[in-house]
């Protein structure tokens, strides 16, 4: 009997690093925009907080594979954890938009390292036949902190103080310890050959991922502002996060057994339907429809988590081992670009109209990816 993916060599260290790193990321994802609003920022400024975070995340992701080949695993992993964690403490010195954006940019550098190396390490540590399950375990390590801190972050900030959230957001500094242990297990970074070859084939899963993370990023950034009640906000974010975690975990085994293609189109449609339900729920900013908000959050959460797993499986199936690093970078660029675009676009549309209209726009953008989900580009064929 094969070893569980949870106990595969290197996986416990990877999962520990991931939990600590994403705790720091998740703690500020909904709170940093609120901190900027407290300092006088409007909806556009609040959207820019996560937009800048994701912009610098994406820019960093472009260079992580090259940095790994040049410097090795340990320096890159440790630098990433410190860049993500240490700036969080500096937020307490100013709630003005300028410093908040600057710190988000620095944290984006660290988050870019964490995301690319984490997903690439899943492919390195576990064989292709069990990769869906391994991605599911990795997804739970990501989603666990988000379940806790995305939903509770705004409440903690308001009830206990923003400084408590800033302290939690510094946890990635502790992740440098398992990062060093993990790096010692890895002998080298596979060299790229014919580096340009796989990129066109990676665009379809990347576009599908952008469609769903655009919707998820919008909800994470603005849920606290478009809901009329702080408790309702926490419950909606909790449900979104739990649904995403369960979907990302469970669908991994199904994709190993049946292939990812049959699950992708229904999840794209579920994204759009969920955004429509939430748009209806928040149409009156003074009286949010709680049942509709919960249903919509669960719908988007399922598609958000499920498509994360499936598109990553497709991404690694599309390339050979020497391209795992660039493939991981492309997938993560899609994830974080979608999150950042969602924050900026929804913020801009909401500033000129309403959050309800802005969410309908985000849902329509997600629907535009359906032809890709139905096309032959998403084959599910394995490439080892």
LINHU-V24653 format. One line per field, one symbol per residue. ss: DSSP state (A for helix, B for strand, O for the rest). psi: psi as a letter, one per 30 degrees, with the letter a starting at -180 (. if undefined). Layout:
ss=???
psi=???
//
This chain:
ss=OOOOOOOOOOAAAAAAAAAAAAAAAAAAAOAAAAAAAAOOOOAAAAAAAAAAAAAAAAAAAAAAAAAAAAAOAAAAAAAAAAAAAAAAAAAAAOOOAAAAAAAAAAAAAAAAAAAAAAAAAAAAAOOAAAAAAAAAAAAAAAAAAAAAAAAAAAAAAAAOOAAAAAAAOOAAAOOAAAAAAAAAOOOOOOOOOOOOOOAAAAAAAAAAAAAAAAAAAAAAAAAAAAOOOAAAAAAAAAAAAAAAAAAAAAAAAAAAAAOOAAAAAAAAAAAAAAAAAAAAAOOOOOOOOAAAAAAAAAAAAAAAAAAAAAAAAAAAAAOOAAAAAAAAAAAAAAAAAAAAAAAAAAAAAAAAOOAAAAAAAAAAAAAOOAAAAAOOOOOOOOOO
psi=klkkffgkkfeeeeeeeeeeefeeeeefefeeeeeeeegglaeeeeefefeeeeefeeeefffeeeeeeefleeeeeeeeeeeeeefeffeffkgleeeeeeeeeeeeeeeeeeeeeeeeeeeefklefgeeeeeeeeeeeeeeeeeefeefeeeeeeefkffeeeeefgffefffefeeeeeffkelkkkkkhffefeeffeeeeeeeeeefeeeeeeeegefffkfkeeeeeeeeeeeeeeeeeeeeefeeeeeeflfeffeeeeeeeeeeeeeeeeeegfjffikjeeeeeeeeeeeeeeeeefeeeeeeeefffllefgeeeeeeeeeeeeeeeeeeeeeeeeeeeefcleeeeeeeeeeeefffeeeeflfeiegkkj.
//
